[in-house]
């Protein structure tokens, strides 16, 4: 990004207050995307069908070998 700015390929950043509606919209979209992305990735680390037996379930594998430690943690 620094190289693109220095060579004039991108415009100078004018600050957050230059376009307050655009800035607010991007902040809301970033917040929503962050929440949705975290939920989807976290959900993929759990068994897809907890009662189902047989077949490979990547969520079950992730939970047993990696993600279970996250659920054992506690806040002091």
Protein Blocks (a to p, Z undefined) as FASTA:
>chain_A
ZZmmmnopaccdebjklmmmlmmmmmmmmmmmmmmmmmmmmmmmpcfblmbggjjdfklm
mmmmmmmmmmmpccZZ
